[in-house]
Amino acid sequence: MAEERGLTIDDSEFEEARLKAKEASRGEKKTASNLLKLEVYDIDSLSKMPNVGKTDDGAKFGRHNITARIQTIFHSKKFHDSTADLPADAQVGILLDRTNFYAEQGGQENDTGKLIIDGVAELDVQNVQVYGGYVLHTGYMKYGTFSVSDSVLCEYDDLRRAPIRNNHTGTHILNFALKEVLGDGINQRGSLVAVEKLRFDFSHKSAVSDTELEKIEDLSTKYIRQNCAVYAKDVPLATARQISGVRTLAGEIYPDPVRVVSVGVEIEELLRDIGNEGWKGVSIEFCGGTHVQKTEDIKDLVILEESGIAKGIRRIIAVTGEAAHEVQRVADIFSERLSRLEKMKYGSEKEVEVKAVQQELSQLSISAIRKQGFRERVAAVVKAQLEEQKALQKAEGKKATETVMGYFEEKKDERVFVGRLPGVGANTKAVGEALNTVKAKNKDKVVYLFAMEGEEGKEGGKVVHGCYVPEDAKKKGVLATEWANSVSKIVGGKAGGKEPTAIGNGTEPGKVEDAVEAARKYLERFEL
């Protein structure tokens, strides 16, 4: 392509750039475990630098890119004036005079993104932390170099921040719903606002029931569907604490002024009638995080899990937005599979499907409420299957016994029966009952019974086989265990038991006719 357009390629520079990109990519994997951090003495050094001030992060609540000035560059426990002399794969910390990146704090995860000098240099920002008011943007240079006093474009990743915004406002709404359903004794004990989920810890003496959980989720959804505007404003701390219904984190030291976030009512309106009891029906919290503009952005809130993490402390994990829609889609697909299972006729195929459904359900990350409903449906299927199994075993046991006893009634002079049990599946209990009946009522007879599931000539299926050997046949050398083991060599599996009976389970129903013939030939060695 380059030749077609009259262009030439400097292979050496291309290879150099490729290797740098490769090293930078490797560096991304190192960030989590070897994150650059400012220690106490680093912060002290910054405070003594004449041209370095604390970062103005007011723009983090906005939704636009901004330009900022590089104040200093941090690497390997030292401050630098440029990245030019640093290793190509160096992890770099950039301290700006202002930023629109959100640093990890208050339970909310940090932003990621880029610091760019268009066409000159770019830093891939993988982590943002704040240390005593200094916001450090950490990452790896993609190309070019940065120097102190350079002006850079700050571009956070909105595809990452958008679900975080959803989850943070969703956390406030969940907190409100918990209080409404479980009472005023509910107090926040911690939280995590991440891209993929929200986690909320709260004080409560007992597990939240399924009914309560459903009410909490329904109330949260109702609040979201009202499409309330979300308002935020800095308010003097003493005044903010007087707002009726405001939710705060116990033991938290808040700044003065404090940022108040209200879902549905403007801050000015709250302050005009600060003691209005009606505000208790509004989500109002002190919060320094990022939020949606209107609750319709959240779309839905789905609770995935409720559990205890310590004495008197419960934890809820939930998802919002597209993640909520995805777990609902997964639940719908599973529900359809469960409906098909409920309609299946009893048999080995259904038994296999029940086990597969149980295993899948245990691993599903879906609504806790729907998951409980699925557990109940599966339990009903298992119960019905057990009842069908018992009824079938009873019917097959009767049929197996009637087949053998009927044979000897019809052929009173016959002493041996070796053959299949028509209409009886691979039912160990049925075969065992038939053998015990012979042992009790026709104890002088010699019997070998075969029952199977699956088609002859095809792989798969099961075989149950068993024999009874009376005392006089045993004296002539016929052993039940030896007889059964000789059959197992043909149909597969193993056999065992205690004289005068033995039972085996095989895996090759297609070889049953060969096994019947082998069982008959075994007896030909003895004079019965």
N, C-alpha and C positions, 0 to 999 in steps of 0.2 A: 504493500500500500504506500509506503513512504517513497519508494522509487517511482511509482505511478504519478505521484504529486510533485516530483522533482526535489524531494527532501533527502537529506543524508542523516545517518545515525552515528553518533560517537559511541562506539561499542564500549569503550573503557568507562565513560561517564555513565552510560546506561547500567552497566554491571555494578558500578559503585553505588548508584542510587538504589538498585535492586537489593543489594546487600544491606544498605542502611534501612530500607523498608522492612526487610526480613528481621533484622535485629530489633527494630522498633516493635514489630509484631510480637516477638518473643518477650519483649519487655512488658507488654500488656499483662502477660500471665504472672508476672512477678509482683504486680502492684499490691494485690490484696495482702500478701504475706510480708512484703518489705516496704510498706508505705512510708514515705517520708513524713516525719513528724517534727513539729517544733517543740523542743523541750523548754523548761523554765528558763534556762540560761540563754536560749535562743530568743525568747520573747523579751528578756531583759536587754539583750543586745539591740533588738529592733527599737526598743523604747529610747535608746540612746543615739540612734541614727538621726541626724538633723533633717534629712529629706524624706524620711519614711514615717507615715502616719497610719493610724488604724483604718481599716477598709470601710468605706461607706457602702453598705449592702442594701440600701433602701430600694434599689431597682429590682431586687429579687422578687418583689411582689408584682412587678409588671410583666408584660408578655412580649417585650421588644428587645432586640439586640442593642447594645450600647458600646461606646468606645471608652477605653480606660488607659491609664498610663502605668507602665511597669515601674514599680518602686524598687524592687530587689529580686534577685534570683537565688534560690536555695538548692543546694546539692551537697551530699556527703558531709553534712553537719557544718557547712560553711555557706556564707553569703557571697554571691558573685555579681559582677557587673555585666556579664554576657554568657550565653550558652556556647559561644564559639570554641572555647577551650575545653569543654566538657566532652566525655566519651559519647560516641554516636548513639549508644543504647542507654544513656543516662536517664534516670528518673529525675525529673526537674520539678521544683516547686516555684510557682510564680506568685508574687505578692503584688496586687494592683491597688491603685488609689480608690477605685470603686468597682463594683461588680453587680451583675444581675444573676449570678450563679447562687443557688441555695446550698449553703454548707450544712452538713449533717448536724442536726440538733433537734431537741424536743421530740425525739422518736421518729422524725422524718428523715428518710435517706437523702443523700446528697444528689445534686445534679451532676450530669456529665455534659461534654460538649467540646467546643473548640475555642482557642484563642488564635486569632488570625491577623497577619499583616498581608493583605491581599497580594498574591503572587510572589511574596518574599519569604514568609515563614508561617508555620502552623504548629501549634501544640495540641495534641489529642488529650483533652482533660478527662481523666478517669476517676478522679476523686477530689472532693472539696471539703476542707475542714476549717473550723474557726478556732483560733487560739488567742484568747484574751482580746478579741476584737480584730485580730489580724486574720484575714481569710486567705488560705493557701490553696492555690489551684495546682493539683499534682497530675503529672502525666508524662508523655514522651513526645519529643520533637519529631514531626513527620518529615519536615524539610526546613531548610534555612536556619537562621539563628535569631535569637532575641537578645536585646540589650536593655539596660536600665534606661528609662525615659522614653522608650519606644511606645507609640500609641497602637493599641491592638483592638480589634473587634471582638467583643465577647458574645459568643453564640452558644447558648445552652441547648441541649437536645430536648425539644418539646415533645417528641414522641415518648420520651421517658418520663418527663415531668407530668404530662397529661393524666396518666393513670395514677400517679402519686397524688395529684390534686383531687382526683375523684375519691381516692381512698382516704385522704385526710378529711375532706368534708363529710364523707361517709362515716368516718370515725365519730365526728361530732354528733351526727344524726343518730348513730347507734347508741352513743352515750346517753342522749336524750331519751331514746326509746327504752333503754334499760331502766332508767329512773322512773319512767311512766308505768312500766309493767311490774317492776320488782320493788319499787318504793324509794323513798329518799335516802335510805341507808346505803345505797349504791354509791361508791366512791372510786374514782379512777386510781389504779395502782401501777400503771405503766402502759405503754403502747408502742407499736411499730407501724410506721406508714411506709410501705415499700411499693415497688412497681407492681408486683404480682398479687399482693394481698394487703390486708390490714389485720393487725392483732391488737386486741384490747383486753387488758387485765383489770379486774375490778373486785371490790370486796363484796362477798356474799356468803352466807353461812352454809348454804346447801347447793346441790346441783340444780341447774335450771331445767325445769321439766320440758317435755316436748311441746306441751300446750303453751307454756310461757315463751318458749323459743319461737314458736309460730307467731304469737302475738307481737313479739319484739321485731321479727322480720317484717310482718305485715304493717306495723306502725312505721317502721323505717321506710318501707316502700311507699306508703301513703304520703309521707312527708316529702319524699323525693319527687313524687308525681305532681305535687302542688307547684312545681317549677318556681320555687322561691329564689329570689335574688339573695346573694351572700354579701354582707357588708362587713367592713373592717375599718377600725380607726383607733389611733392612740388616745388613751384616756388617762387622766391622773389616777394613780393606783387607788387612793382613798375613795375617790368617787366611783370608780369601776367596781369596787368591792360591794358597794351599796345597791347595785343593780339587782332587782328582784329576779331570782331564778338563775343567776350566773353560776356556771360550773367551773370549779378550780381544782387543781391537783394538790392533794393534801401534802404539806411539807415543802412545796415548791416555793422558791424565792423568785418573785416576779420583779421585772424592771419597773421603774416609775419615770415616765408614764408606761402603761401596759397596753398591748394591742388587744382590743376586744373584737371578737368575730361573732356576728349574729346572722343566723340563717332565717331570713324572712322579714325582719324588722330593722329599719335604719337605726344606726347608733344614735343619731340626734333625737329620734323619737323616744328611744329608751331613756335618754338622759333628761328629756323634758318631763317624764313622769317616772322617776327612777325606782319608786317603790310599788309600781303597778303589779298587782298579783297576777295579772294576765301574762306577764313576761315569763312566768313559770311554764307556760305552754309553748315557749320558744327555745330553740337551741342557742344558748349564749355561753361563750367560753373565752378565757384568756388564751391567746394562741399566737405564736410567731411563725406559723407555717403558711404554705401556699394552698389556695383553695379555688374551687370552681367559681364562675361568675353566677351561674344559675344551677339549681339542683337537677334540672333535666339532663345536664352533662353527665351525671352519675349513672343515669339510665335505670340501674337496679342495684340492690344490695342483697347478696345471698350469704347466709351463715353456713360455713362449712363444718365447723366444729365448736363444741363447748366442752370444757374440761376443767378439772381442778389442778392447780399447779403448786399450791401450798395450803396450809390450814386457813380457811376463810377467804381464800383468793381463787377466783375463777378466771378462765381465759376463753375469749371468743376469737375465732379466726373467720374472716369473711372476705368476699371479693365484690368488686363493683364493676360497672361499665362493661367493656367487651369480655372481660374475664368472667363476669357474672353470666353473660349470655352464653359463653362457651360451656360453663358447668351445667347450665340448664339444657343446652343442646345434648350434652353427653348423657344427662339424666333421661331425656326423652328417648334417646336411642336405646338405653338400657331398659327403659320401661317397655318398649316394643319387643325387645328380646324376652323379657319376662312374660309378656302376654303370650308369646309363641310357646314358651315353656309351659305355661298354665294349660294350654290347649293340647299339648302332646299326650299321647296315650302312654300308659305305663309300660315300661320295658327297659332293656339295658341302655338303649339310646337316651332315654329320658334320665336315667341314673347318671350317665356321663355328663349330660347337659346341666343337671342340678349341681354337680360338683364344680363345673366350670363357672356357672353363674355365681355360686357362693364365693369362689375365689376372686372373681372379678369385682363383686360387690365390696369385698373387704378392702380392695385397693382403690376403689373409685373416690375421686375428690369431687364431691357434689354437695348439694344442699343437705345439711344434717337432717332437716325435716323430711325431705323426700327419701333420704337414705334409710331412715327409720321405717318409713312406709314400705320401702322395698324389702327390708329385713322381715317385716311382718308378712308380706306376700310370699317371700321365699319360704318362711317357716310354715305357712299354710300349704305350700306345694309339698314340702318335705313330709308334713303330717299326713296329707292325703296319700302321698306315695307309700308311706309306711303302712297305712291302712290297706291300700291296694295290694301291697306286697304280702301282708299277712293273709288277706283274703285269697290271693293267688296261690300262696304257699299251701294254704289249707286245702284249696280245691285241687291243686296238683298232687298234694300228698294223698288225698283221697283217691284220685285217679290212678296214681302209681300203685297204690295198694290194691285197688280193684283189678288192675291189669294183671298183676302177678297172681293174686288169689284166684281170679277168674280163670286164669290159664290152668292152674292145678285142679280146680273144680271140674273143668271141662276134660282135662286129661289126667285122670286120677292115677294112672299107672306111671306117668312121667315123674322123674325125680329131679330133673335139671331144667332150669330156665336161664338161658343166656340171650339177652337181646335188648332192643331199645324200648323205651316207654313212650308210646305215641302221645302227642299232646302235652308232654311235660317238658318244661324248659330246663335250663341248667340250674336245677333247684336242689341244693344239697340236703335241705330239710326233707323234701318229698322223697328222695332216694333213701335217706336214713329211716324215715317212717316205714317205707315199704319193707326194708330189710328187717327192721325190728318186728314188724307184723309176722313176717315169715319165721323169724326166730321164735316168736311166741306161739304161733298157731300151726306152723308146718316145719317144725324144727329138724325134720329129717331130709328136707329139700336142699338142693345146692343151687344158689342163685347168683347171677351176675347181671346188673342192671346198668343201662346207659341212658342218659338224658342230655339234651344239648340245645344250645342256642346258636344260630348261624346257619349258613347254607353249605351243603356239601360241595366240595370243590373250590370253595372260596376261603381266603384267609380271614382271620378274625373270628370272634365268637368264643363260646365256652363249652366245655364238656364236663359233666359230673358223672362219675361212674363208681360203682361199689359192689361188694360181694358179701355173701354169707356162706360159711362152710360149717356143716354140722360135725358133731364129734366123730362119727364113724368115718367120714371122708377125711377128716384130719388125721386119723390113725393110719389111713392109707397113703398119707404124704401130701394131701392138698392143704396148702397154707393160704389163708386169706391175704396176708400182706404180700407174700411172694406173688400170688396171682395178680393182685392189683398193681404191683410194681412192674410186672411184665406188660400190662396194658398201658401203663403210663409211658413206657418207652415208645409207644406208637402215637398216642394222642397228646403227648407232652405233659408238662407239669409234674406234680408229685402226688404220691398216695401214702396213706398211713392209717393207723388204727390199731385196735387190740383184738386178737383172736376172740371170737370167730368171725368178726366183720372187719372190713377195711373200705375206706372211701378215698377217692382221688379227684383232683380237679385238673382238667386238661385244657389246652389252648388251641387244639386243631380239630374242630368238628368235622372237617372234610375227611378225616381218617377214621371216623367212627365205625364204618362197615369193616374196615381192616382190623380194627380193635376187637369187634365182636367175633370175627373169625379167629383171631389169635386167642381170645379167651376160651373159645370152644376147643381149639387145638391143645391148649394147656391141659384141659381135663382128659384128653385122649391118652395121656401118659399114665393115667390111673384107672384101676378097675373099680368103677362105681356101680 
